[in-house]
Amino acid sequence: MLFNNSESGFSLVESIISFSLIIMLVSSLLPLLQHLSQDLKNMKLKMDAYRILYEQVEMMALNSIYQGTVIENQSEYGVQVDKDLNGDWFACVKYMDASNQNVRTCFNQNE
């Protein structure tokens, strides 16, 4: 017989189609994984910022004003603890997120 269909395995066309499907699947999931990775980095930076702010407020004497920079895990956090115009205390932390955008979070004594 000239054509024998009893051979096992994939033909070239089937191999190309399956490889193309795998490439399409991976390329559709790659942006999602990248986005999740960036969100994870941002959450870690945010948690570090809150922890550093909490530590600096704890270390500050009751009537003093603090403004400084803390470097941790290759990230720079600017911390400011001060009184506003009404005499209420506030504490702020500023840092760069994973997409290099400035993020500033503040709390006042009424929160």
Backbone as XML, in Angstrom:
<?xml version="1.0"?>
<chain id="A" units="angstrom">
  <residue number="1" name="MET">
    <atom name="N" x="0.831" y="-1.184" z="0.000"/>
    <atom name="CA" x="0.000" y="0.000" z="0.000"/>
    <atom name="C" x="0.868" y="1.237" z="0.000"/>
  </residue>
  <residue number="2" name="LEU">
    <atom name="N" x="0.389" y="2.238" z="-0.687"/>
    <atom name="CA" x="1.133" y="3.479" z="-0.781"/>
    <atom name="C" x="0.937" y="4.346" z="0.464"/>
  </residue>
  <residue number="3" name="PHE">
    <atom name="N" x="-0.297" y="4.447" z="0.972"/>
    <atom name="CA" x="-0.589" y="5.230" z="2.170"/>
    <atom name="C" x="-1.008" y="4.286" z="3.277"/>
  </residue>
  <residue number="4" name="ASN">
    <atom name="N" x="-0.243" y="4.263" z="4.343"/>
    <atom name="CA" x="-0.559" y="3.405" z="5.469"/>
    <atom name="C" x="-0.857" y="4.301" z="6.669"/>
  </residue>
  <residue number="5" name="ASN">
    <atom name="N" x="-2.073" y="4.274" z="7.184"/>
    <atom name="CA" x="-2.496" y="5.135" z="8.284"/>
    <atom name="C" x="-2.291" y="4.492" z="9.643"/>
  </residue>
  <residue number="6" name="SER">
    <atom name="N" x="-1.626" y="3.363" z="9.709"/>
    <atom name="CA" x="-1.446" y="2.679" z="10.979"/>
    <atom name="C" x="-0.203" y="3.149" z="11.730"/>
  </residue>
  <residue number="7" name="GLU">
    <atom name="N" x="0.482" y="4.174" z="11.227"/>
    <atom name="CA" x="1.675" y="4.673" z="11.899"/>
    <atom name="C" x="1.267" y="5.430" z="13.157"/>
  </residue>
  <residue number="8" name="SER">
    <atom name="N" x="2.038" y="5.255" z="14.230"/>
    <atom name="CA" x="1.748" y="5.973" z="15.469"/>
    <atom name="C" x="2.589" y="7.240" z="15.516"/>
  </residue>
  <residue number="9" name="GLY">
    <atom name="N" x="2.119" y="8.248" z="16.296"/>
    <atom name="CA" x="2.852" y="9.500" z="16.419"/>
    <atom name="C" x="2.114" y="10.634" z="15.740"/>
  </residue>
  <residue number="10" name="PHE">
    <atom name="N" x="2.712" y="11.801" z="15.797"/>
    <atom name="CA" x="2.118" y="12.998" z="15.219"/>
    <atom name="C" x="2.693" y="13.254" z="13.835"/>
  </residue>
  <residue number="11" name="SER">
    <atom name="N" x="1.844" y="13.804" z="13.001"/>
    <atom name="CA" x="2.346" y="14.261" z="11.705"/>
    <atom name="C" x="2.921" y="15.666" z="11.893"/>
  </residue>
  <residue number="12" name="LEU">
    <atom name="N" x="3.580" y="16.174" z="10.902"/>
    <atom name="CA" x="4.172" y="17.507" z="10.981"/>
    <atom name="C" x="3.100" y="18.569" z="11.197"/>
  </residue>
  <residue number="13" name="VAL">
    <atom name="N" x="1.978" y="18.454" z="10.511"/>
    <atom name="CA" x="0.898" y="19.434" z="10.642"/>
    <atom name="C" x="0.321" y="19.402" z="12.053"/>
  </residue>
  <residue number="14" name="GLU">
    <atom name="N" x="0.104" y="18.222" z="12.597"/>
    <atom name="CA" x="-0.418" y="18.115" z="13.955"/>
    <atom name="C" x="0.570" y="18.688" z="14.971"/>
  </residue>
  <residue number="15" name="SER">
    <atom name="N" x="1.829" y="18.465" z="14.763"/>
    <atom name="CA" x="2.855" y="19.004" z="15.664"/>
    <atom name="C" x="2.873" y="20.524" z="15.623"/>
  </residue>
  <residue number="16" name="ILE">
    <atom name="N" x="2.770" y="21.105" z="14.438"/>
    <atom name="CA" x="2.764" y="22.563" z="14.305"/>
    <atom name="C" x="1.523" y="23.157" z="14.958"/>
  </residue>
  <residue number="17" name="ILE">
    <atom name="N" x="0.379" y="22.529" z="14.770"/>
    <atom name="CA" x="-0.863" y="23.019" z="15.373"/>
    <atom name="C" x="-0.789" y="22.947" z="16.897"/>
  </residue>
  <residue number="18" name="SER">
    <atom name="N" x="-0.323" y="21.840" z="17.444"/>
    <atom name="CA" x="-0.239" y="21.716" z="18.900"/>
    <atom name="C" x="0.785" y="22.700" z="19.480"/>
  </residue>
  <residue number="19" name="PHE">
    <atom name="N" x="1.900" y="22.879" z="18.801"/>
    <atom name="CA" x="2.900" y="23.848" z="19.253"/>
    <atom name="C" x="2.324" y="25.262" z="19.218"/>
  </residue>
  <residue number="20" name="SER">
    <atom name="N" x="1.560" y="25.588" z="18.182"/>
    <atom name="CA" x="0.935" y="26.911" z="18.075"/>
    <atom name="C" x="-0.069" y="27.137" z="19.201"/>
  </residue>
  <residue number="21" name="LEU">
    <atom name="N" x="-0.841" y="26.116" z="19.536"/>
    <atom name="CA" x="-1.803" y="26.240" z="20.630"/>
    <atom name="C" x="-1.099" y="26.461" z="21.968"/>
  </residue>
  <residue number="22" name="ILE">
    <atom name="N" x="-0.009" y="25.769" z="22.177"/>
    <atom name="CA" x="0.751" y="25.950" z="23.416"/>
    <atom name="C" x="1.318" y="27.367" z="23.490"/>
  </residue>
  <residue number="23" name="ILE">
    <atom name="N" x="1.858" y="27.863" z="22.389"/>
    <atom name="CA" x="2.400" y="29.226" z="22.347"/>
    <atom name="C" x="1.299" y="30.250" z="22.612"/>
  </residue>
  <residue number="24" name="MET">
    <atom name="N" x="0.118" y="30.065" z="22.037"/>
    <atom name="CA" x="-0.999" y="30.985" z="22.259"/>
    <atom name="C" x="-1.434" y="30.967" z="23.721"/>
  </residue>
  <residue number="25" name="LEU">
    <atom name="N" x="-1.477" y="29.793" z="24.322"/>
    <atom name="CA" x="-1.872" y="29.676" z="25.720"/>
    <atom name="C" x="-0.867" y="30.381" z="26.633"/>
  </residue>
  <residue number="26" name="VAL">
    <atom name="N" x="0.406" y="30.136" z="26.409"/>
    <atom name="CA" x="1.446" y="30.765" z="27.228"/>
    <atom name="C" x="1.446" y="32.279" z="27.035"/>
  </residue>
  <residue number="27" name="SER">
    <atom name="N" x="1.300" y="32.740" z="25.802"/>
    <atom name="CA" x="1.320" y="34.187" z="25.548"/>
    <atom name="C" x="0.089" y="34.879" z="26.126"/>
  </residue>
  <residue number="28" name="SER">
    <atom name="N" x="-1.016" y="34.175" z="26.279"/>
    <atom name="CA" x="-2.190" y="34.792" z="26.888"/>
    <atom name="C" x="-2.073" y="34.838" z="28.408"/>
  </residue>
  <residue number="29" name="LEU">
    <atom name="N" x="-1.329" y="33.920" z="29.011"/>
    <atom name="CA" x="-1.174" y="33.907" z="30.459"/>
    <atom name="C" x="-0.013" y="34.773" z="30.943"/>
  </residue>
  <residue number="30" name="LEU">
    <atom name="N" x="0.930" y="35.070" z="30.094"/>
    <atom name="CA" x="2.115" y="35.828" z="30.488"/>
    <atom name="C" x="1.788" y="37.226" z="31.027"/>
  </residue>
  <residue number="31" name="PRO">
    <atom name="N" x="0.924" y="38.022" z="30.393"/>
    <atom name="CA" x="0.600" y="39.339" z="30.964"/>
    <atom name="C" x="-0.072" y="39.235" z="32.336"/>
  </residue>
  <residue number="32" name="LEU">
    <atom name="N" x="-0.905" y="38.226" z="32.520"/>
    <atom name="CA" x="-1.553" y="38.036" z="33.812"/>
    <atom name="C" x="-0.522" y="37.739" z="34.895"/>
  </residue>
  <residue number="33" name="LEU">
    <atom name="N" x="0.422" y="36.877" z="34.607"/>
    <atom name="CA" x="1.466" y="36.547" z="35.575"/>
    <atom name="C" x="2.345" y="37.761" z="35.872"/>
  </residue>
  <residue number="34" name="GLN">
    <atom name="N" x="2.632" y="38.555" z="34.862"/>
    <atom name="CA" x="3.433" y="39.763" z="35.064"/>
    <atom name="C" x="2.683" y="40.767" z="35.937"/>
  </residue>
  <residue number="35" name="HIS">
    <atom name="N" x="1.380" y="40.912" z="35.696"/>
    <atom name="CA" x="0.565" y="41.826" z="36.493"/>
    <atom name="C" x="0.497" y="41.354" z="37.948"/>
  </residue>
  <residue number="36" name="LEU">
    <atom name="N" x="0.322" y="40.066" z="38.159"/>
    <atom name="CA" x="0.290" y="39.529" z="39.515"/>
    <atom name="C" x="1.620" y="39.738" z="40.223"/>
  </residue>
  <residue number="37" name="SER">
    <atom name="N" x="2.706" y="39.581" z="39.503"/>
    <atom name="CA" x="4.030" y="39.792" z="40.082"/>
    <atom name="C" x="4.214" y="41.249" z="40.503"/>
  </residue>
  <residue number="38" name="GLN">
    <atom name="N" x="3.772" y="42.177" z="39.669"/>
    <atom name="CA" x="3.890" y="43.596" z="40.003"/>
    <atom name="C" x="2.999" y="43.947" z="41.194"/>
  </residue>
  <residue number="39" name="ASP">
    <atom name="N" x="1.796" y="43.390" z="41.251"/>
    <atom name="CA" x="0.921" y="43.627" z="42.395"/>
    <atom name="C" x="1.532" y="43.090" z="43.683"/>
  </residue>
  <residue number="40" name="LEU">
    <atom name="N" x="2.175" y="41.942" z="43.599"/>
    <atom name="CA" x="2.834" y="41.364" z="44.766"/>
    <atom name="C" x="3.964" y="42.271" z="45.257"/>
  </residue>
  <residue number="41" name="LYS">
    <atom name="N" x="4.753" y="42.812" z="44.336"/>
    <atom name="CA" x="5.828" y="43.738" z="44.713"/>
    <atom name="C" x="5.252" y="44.998" z="45.355"/>
  </residue>
  <residue number="42" name="ASN">
    <atom name="N" x="4.158" y="45.528" z="44.783"/>
    <atom name="CA" x="3.537" y="46.729" z="45.342"/>
    <atom name="C" x="2.998" y="46.476" z="46.747"/>
  </residue>
  <residue number="43" name="MET">
    <atom name="N" x="2.393" y="45.320" z="46.972"/>
    <atom name="CA" x="1.877" y="44.999" z="48.300"/>
    <atom name="C" x="3.008" y="44.862" z="49.309"/>
  </residue>
  <residue number="44" name="LYS">
    <atom name="N" x="4.123" y="44.276" z="48.894"/>
    <atom name="CA" x="5.271" y="44.153" z="49.796"/>
    <atom name="C" x="5.826" y="45.529" z="50.145"/>
  </residue>
  <residue number="45" name="LEU">
    <atom name="N" x="5.939" y="46.418" z="49.152"/>
    <atom name="CA" x="6.407" y="47.778" z="49.414"/>
    <atom name="C" x="5.455" y="48.522" z="50.353"/>
  </residue>
  <residue number="46" name="LYS">
    <atom name="N" x="4.166" y="48.338" z="50.152"/>
    <atom name="CA" x="3.175" y="49.006" z="50.989"/>
    <atom name="C" x="3.243" y="48.504" z="52.429"/>
  </residue>
  <residue number="47" name="MET">
    <atom name="N" x="3.380" y="47.197" z="52.604"/>
    <atom name="CA" x="3.489" y="46.641" z="53.953"/>
    <atom name="C" x="4.764" y="47.126" z="54.639"/>
  </residue>
  <residue number="48" name="ASP">
    <atom name="N" x="5.876" y="47.181" z="53.902"/>
    <atom name="CA" x="7.120" y="47.708" z="54.466"/>
    <atom name="C" x="6.957" y="49.171" z="54.853"/>
  </residue>
  <residue number="49" name="ALA">
    <atom name="N" x="6.268" y="49.947" z="54.016"/>
    <atom name="CA" x="6.056" y="51.370" z="54.304"/>
    <atom name="C" x="5.243" y="51.554" z="55.580"/>
  </residue>
  <residue number="50" name="TYR">
    <atom name="N" x="4.174" y="50.789" z="55.740"/>
    <atom name="CA" x="3.360" y="50.887" z="56.952"/>
    <atom name="C" x="4.163" y="50.477" z="58.190"/>
  </residue>
  <residue number="51" name="ARG">
    <atom name="N" x="4.958" y="49.424" z="58.069"/>
    <atom name="CA" x="5.752" y="48.960" z="59.200"/>
    <atom name="C" x="6.790" y="50.008" z="59.593"/>
  </residue>
  <residue number="52" name="ILE">
    <atom name="N" x="7.472" y="50.580" z="58.593"/>
    <atom name="CA" x="8.480" y="51.607" z="58.877"/>
    <atom name="C" x="7.834" y="52.830" z="59.515"/>
  </residue>
  <residue number="53" name="LEU">
    <atom name="N" x="6.678" y="53.236" z="59.004"/>
    <atom name="CA" x="5.973" y="54.381" z="59.580"/>
    <atom name="C" x="5.600" y="54.098" z="61.031"/>
  </residue>
  <residue number="54" name="TYR">
    <atom name="N" x="5.109" y="52.904" z="61.301"/>
    <atom name="CA" x="4.735" y="52.521" z="62.661"/>
    <atom name="C" x="5.957" y="52.542" z="63.577"/>
  </residue>
  <residue number="55" name="GLU">
    <atom name="N" x="7.075" y="52.004" z="63.112"/>
    <atom name="CA" x="8.298" y="51.988" z="63.919"/>
    <atom name="C" x="8.794" y="53.398" z="64.212"/>
  </residue>
  <residue number="56" name="GLN">
    <atom name="N" x="8.745" y="54.283" z="63.219"/>
    <atom name="CA" x="9.230" y="55.650" z="63.419"/>
    <atom name="C" x="8.330" y="56.428" z="64.374"/>
  </residue>
  <residue number="57" name="VAL">
    <atom name="N" x="7.036" y="56.204" z="64.295"/>
    <atom name="CA" x="6.118" y="56.878" z="65.214"/>
    <atom name="C" x="6.349" y="56.371" z="66.633"/>
  </residue>
  <residue number="58" name="GLU">
    <atom name="N" x="6.587" y="55.077" z="66.792"/>
    <atom name="CA" x="6.877" y="54.513" z="68.110"/>
    <atom name="C" x="8.153" y="55.092" z="68.707"/>
  </residue>
  <residue number="59" name="MET">
    <atom name="N" x="9.182" y="55.265" z="67.873"/>
    <atom name="CA" x="10.478" y="55.738" z="68.360"/>
    <atom name="C" x="10.493" y="57.240" z="68.641"/>
  </residue>
  <residue number="60" name="MET">
    <atom name="N" x="9.558" y="57.952" z="68.064"/>
    <atom name="CA" x="9.548" y="59.403" z="68.214"/>
    <atom name="C" x="9.138" y="59.786" z="69.635"/>
  </residue>
  <residue number="61" name="ALA">
    <atom name="N" x="9.815" y="60.776" z="70.189"/>
    <atom name="CA" x="9.413" y="61.296" z="71.495"/>
    <atom name="C" x="8.082" y="62.024" z="71.342"/>
  </residue>
  <residue number="62" name="LEU">
    <atom name="N" x="7.342" y="62.180" z="72.407"/>
    <atom name="CA" x="5.973" y="62.697" z="72.346"/>
    <atom name="C" x="5.880" y="64.097" z="71.739"/>
  </residue>
  <residue number="63" name="ASN">
    <atom name="N" x="6.766" y="65.000" z="72.073"/>
    <atom name="CA" x="6.649" y="66.378" z="71.603"/>
    <atom name="C" x="7.633" y="66.739" z="70.503"/>
  </residue>
  <residue number="64" name="SER">
    <atom name="N" x="8.292" y="65.781" z="69.928"/>
    <atom name="CA" x="9.262" y="66.119" z="68.884"/>
    <atom name="C" x="8.666" y="65.875" z="67.503"/>
  </residue>
  <residue number="65" name="ILE">
    <atom name="N" x="9.299" y="66.463" z="66.521"/>
    <atom name="CA" x="8.886" y="66.322" z="65.125"/>
    <atom name="C" x="9.957" y="65.515" z="64.418"/>
  </residue>
  <residue number="66" name="TYR">
    <atom name="N" x="9.545" y="64.577" z="63.594"/>
    <atom name="CA" x="10.513" y="63.716" z="62.912"/>
    <atom name="C" x="10.303" y="63.791" z="61.409"/>
  </residue>
  <residue number="67" name="GLN">
    <atom name="N" x="11.389" y="63.922" z="60.692"/>
    <atom name="CA" x="11.353" y="63.830" z="59.241"/>
    <atom name="C" x="12.670" y="63.207" z="58.810"/>
  </residue>
  <residue number="68" name="GLY">
    <atom name="N" x="12.599" y="62.114" z="58.076"/>
    <atom name="CA" x="13.820" y="61.447" z="57.667"/>
    <atom name="C" x="13.567" y="60.403" z="56.606"/>
  </residue>
  <residue number="69" name="THR">
    <atom name="N" x="14.631" y="59.719" z="56.240"/>
    <atom name="CA" x="14.571" y="58.708" z="55.195"/>
    <atom name="C" x="15.083" y="57.390" z="55.748"/>
  </residue>
  <residue number="70" name="VAL">
    <atom name="N" x="14.375" y="56.325" z="55.420"/>
    <atom name="CA" x="14.778" y="54.980" z="55.811"/>
    <atom name="C" x="14.968" y="54.183" z="54.533"/>
  </residue>
  <residue number="71" name="ILE">
    <atom name="N" x="16.103" y="53.507" z="54.415"/>
    <atom name="CA" x="16.365" y="52.653" z="53.253"/>
    <atom name="C" x="16.323" y="51.208" z="53.715"/>
  </residue>
  <residue number="72" name="GLU">
    <atom name="N" x="15.457" y="50.439" z="53.079"/>
    <atom name="CA" x="15.302" y="49.034" z="53.434"/>
    <atom name="C" x="14.950" y="48.236" z="52.186"/>
  </residue>
  <residue number="73" name="ASN">
    <atom name="N" x="15.597" y="47.085" z="52.027"/>
    <atom name="CA" x="15.356" y="46.199" z="50.877"/>
    <atom name="C" x="15.492" y="46.950" z="49.554"/>
  </residue>
  <residue number="74" name="GLN">
    <atom name="N" x="16.492" y="47.783" z="49.441"/>
    <atom name="CA" x="16.793" y="48.552" z="48.237"/>
    <atom name="C" x="15.679" y="49.522" z="47.857"/>
  </residue>
  <residue number="75" name="SER">
    <atom name="N" x="14.859" y="49.904" z="48.829"/>
    <atom name="CA" x="13.800" y="50.889" z="48.606"/>
    <atom name="C" x="13.966" y="52.013" z="49.619"/>
  </residue>
  <residue number="76" name="GLU">
    <atom name="N" x="13.645" y="53.223" z="49.188"/>
    <atom name="CA" x="13.780" y="54.395" z="50.052"/>
    <atom name="C" x="12.399" y="54.854" z="50.487"/>
  </residue>
  <residue number="77" name="TYR">
    <atom name="N" x="12.238" y="55.038" z="51.805"/>
    <atom name="CA" x="10.975" y="55.464" z="52.382"/>
    <atom name="C" x="11.194" y="56.798" z="53.094"/>
  </residue>
  <residue number="78" name="GLY">
    <atom name="N" x="10.455" y="57.817" z="52.699"/>
    <atom name="CA" x="10.515" y="59.108" z="53.374"/>
    <atom name="C" x="9.434" y="59.162" z="54.437"/>
  </residue>
  <residue number="79" name="VAL">
    <atom name="N" x="9.827" y="59.428" z="55.675"/>
    <atom name="CA" x="8.894" y="59.433" z="56.803"/>
    <atom name="C" x="8.818" y="60.845" z="57.370"/>
  </residue>
  <residue number="80" name="GLN">
    <atom name="N" x="7.598" y="61.297" z="57.649"/>
    <atom name="CA" x="7.394" y="62.609" z="58.247"/>
    <atom name="C" x="6.321" y="62.491" z="59.320"/>
  </residue>
  <residue number="81" name="VAL">
    <atom name="N" x="6.656" y="62.929" z="60.524"/>
    <atom name="CA" x="5.703" y="62.996" z="61.631"/>
    <atom name="C" x="5.716" y="64.439" z="62.113"/>
  </residue>
  <residue number="82" name="ASP">
    <atom name="N" x="4.547" y="65.087" z="62.120"/>
    <atom name="CA" x="4.494" y="66.526" z="62.402"/>
    <atom name="C" x="3.093" y="66.887" z="62.888"/>
  </residue>
  <residue number="83" name="LYS">
    <atom name="N" x="2.904" y="68.158" z="63.210"/>
    <atom name="CA" x="1.580" y="68.676" z="63.561"/>
    <atom name="C" x="1.070" y="69.530" z="62.408"/>
  </residue>
  <residue number="84" name="ASP">
    <atom name="N" x="-0.246" y="69.462" z="62.160"/>
    <atom name="CA" x="-0.827" y="70.306" z="61.121"/>
    <atom name="C" x="-1.186" y="71.673" z="61.711"/>
  </residue>
  <residue number="85" name="LEU">
    <atom name="N" x="-1.867" y="72.507" z="60.940"/>
    <atom name="CA" x="-2.194" y="73.868" z="61.381"/>
    <atom name="C" x="-3.136" y="73.891" z="62.578"/>
  </residue>
  <residue number="86" name="ASN">
    <atom name="N" x="-3.932" y="72.839" z="62.746"/>
    <atom name="CA" x="-4.855" y="72.757" z="63.878"/>
    <atom name="C" x="-4.193" y="72.184" z="65.126"/>
  </residue>
  <residue number="87" name="GLY">
    <atom name="N" x="-2.942" y="71.783" z="65.020"/>
    <atom name="CA" x="-2.239" y="71.189" z="66.155"/>
    <atom name="C" x="-2.415" y="69.689" z="66.267"/>
  </residue>
  <residue number="88" name="ASP">
    <atom name="N" x="-3.055" y="69.078" z="65.274"/>
    <atom name="CA" x="-3.244" y="67.625" z="65.290"/>
    <atom name="C" x="-2.018" y="66.943" z="64.693"/>
  </residue>
  <residue number="89" name="TRP">
    <atom name="N" x="-1.640" y="65.808" z="65.255"/>
    <atom name="CA" x="-0.497" y="65.046" z="64.751"/>
    <atom name="C" x="-0.864" y="64.312" z="63.475"/>
  </residue>
  <residue number="90" name="PHE">
    <atom name="N" x="0.076" y="64.221" z="62.565"/>
    <atom name="CA" x="-0.081" y="63.380" z="61.382"/>
    <atom name="C" x="1.245" y="62.693" z="61.097"/>
  </residue>
  <residue number="91" name="ALA">
    <atom name="N" x="1.151" y="61.561" z="60.431"/>
    <atom name="CA" x="2.342" y="60.789" z="60.056"/>
    <atom name="C" x="2.182" y="60.369" z="58.604"/>
  </residue>
  <residue number="92" name="CYS">
    <atom name="N" x="3.229" y="60.597" z="57.797"/>
    <atom name="CA" x="3.194" y="60.269" z="56.374"/>
    <atom name="C" x="4.410" y="59.437" z="55.997"/>
  </residue>
  <residue number="93" name="VAL">
    <atom name="N" x="4.224" y="58.573" z="55.030"/>
    <atom name="CA" x="5.330" y="57.816" z="54.450"/>
    <atom name="C" x="5.206" y="57.924" z="52.936"/>
  </residue>
  <residue number="94" name="LYS">
    <atom name="N" x="6.349" y="58.124" z="52.275"/>
    <atom name="CA" x="6.382" y="58.284" z="50.822"/>
    <atom name="C" x="7.399" y="57.304" z="50.258"/>
  </residue>
  <residue number="95" name="TYR">
    <atom name="N" x="7.034" y="56.623" z="49.159"/>
    <atom name="CA" x="7.927" y="55.647" z="48.539"/>
    <atom name="C" x="7.571" y="55.495" z="47.072"/>
  </residue>
  <residue number="96" name="MET">
    <atom name="N" x="8.446" y="54.810" z="46.326"/>
    <atom name="CA" x="8.206" y="54.517" z="44.908"/>
    <atom name="C" x="7.686" y="53.086" z="44.803"/>
  </residue>
  <residue number="97" name="ASP">
    <atom name="N" x="6.579" y="52.892" z="44.063"/>
    <atom name="CA" x="6.062" y="51.538" z="43.896"/>
    <atom name="C" x="6.811" y="50.820" z="42.776"/>
  </residue>
  <residue number="98" name="ALA">
    <atom name="N" x="6.368" y="49.609" z="42.449"/>
    <atom name="CA" x="7.069" y="48.776" z="41.464"/>
    <atom name="C" x="7.062" y="49.386" z="40.065"/>
  </residue>
  <residue number="99" name="SER">
    <atom name="N" x="6.094" y="50.260" z="39.775"/>
    <atom name="CA" x="6.046" y="50.907" z="38.463"/>
    <atom name="C" x="6.671" y="52.306" z="38.498"/>
  </residue>
  <residue number="100" name="ASN">
    <atom name="N" x="7.494" y="52.581" z="39.524"/>
    <atom name="CA" x="8.225" y="53.845" z="39.689"/>
    <atom name="C" x="7.317" y="55.067" z="39.799"/>
  </residue>
  <residue number="101" name="GLN">
    <atom name="N" x="6.182" y="54.909" z="40.448"/>
    <atom name="CA" x="5.292" y="56.030" z="40.728"/>
    <atom name="C" x="5.371" y="56.350" z="42.215"/>
  </residue>
  <residue number="102" name="ASN">
    <atom name="N" x="5.358" y="57.639" z="42.544"/>
    <atom name="CA" x="5.394" y="58.048" z="43.944"/>
    <atom name="C" x="4.078" y="57.711" z="44.624"/>
  </residue>
  <residue number="103" name="VAL">
    <atom name="N" x="4.175" y="57.126" z="45.808"/>
    <atom name="CA" x="3.006" y="56.807" z="46.617"/>
    <atom name="C" x="3.200" y="57.476" z="47.969"/>
  </residue>
  <residue number="104" name="ARG">
    <atom name="N" x="2.186" y="58.186" z="48.424"/>
    <atom name="CA" x="2.252" y="58.840" z="49.734"/>
    <atom name="C" x="1.013" y="58.457" z="50.516"/>
  </residue>
  <residue number="105" name="THR">
    <atom name="N" x="1.224" y="57.989" z="51.735"/>
    <atom name="CA" x="0.134" y="57.590" z="52.606"/>
    <atom name="C" x="0.279" y="58.338" z="53.919"/>
  </residue>
  <residue number="106" name="CYS">
    <atom name="N" x="-0.810" y="58.952" z="54.368"/>
    <atom name="CA" x="-0.778" y="59.731" z="55.607"/>
    <atom name="C" x="-1.898" y="59.291" z="56.546"/>
  </residue>
  <residue number="107" name="PHE">
    <atom name="N" x="-1.617" y="59.417" z="57.822"/>
    <atom name="CA" x="-2.599" y="59.162" z="58.871"/>
    <atom name="C" x="-2.555" y="60.339" z="59.827"/>
  </residue>
  <residue number="108" name="ASN">
    <atom name="N" x="-3.720" y="60.715" z="60.367"/>
    <atom name="CA" x="-3.715" y="61.749" z="61.393"/>
    <atom name="C" x="-4.220" y="61.157" z="62.693"/>
  </residue>
  <residue number="109" name="GLN">
    <atom name="N" x="-4.137" y="61.932" z="63.766"/>
    <atom name="CA" x="-4.465" y="61.393" z="65.078"/>
    <atom name="C" x="-5.941" y="61.087" z="65.223"/>
  </residue>
  <residue number="110" name="ASN">
    <atom name="N" x="-6.786" y="61.599" z="64.345"/>
    <atom name="CA" x="-8.224" y="61.357" z="64.435"/>
    <atom name="C" x="-8.650" y="60.068" z="63.752"/>
  </residue>
  <residue number="111" name="GLU">
    <atom name="N" x="-7.748" y="59.416" z="63.043"/>
    <atom name="CA" x="-8.115" y="58.183" z="62.329"/>
    <atom name="C" x="-7.923" y="56.977" z="63.202"/>
  </residue>
</chain>
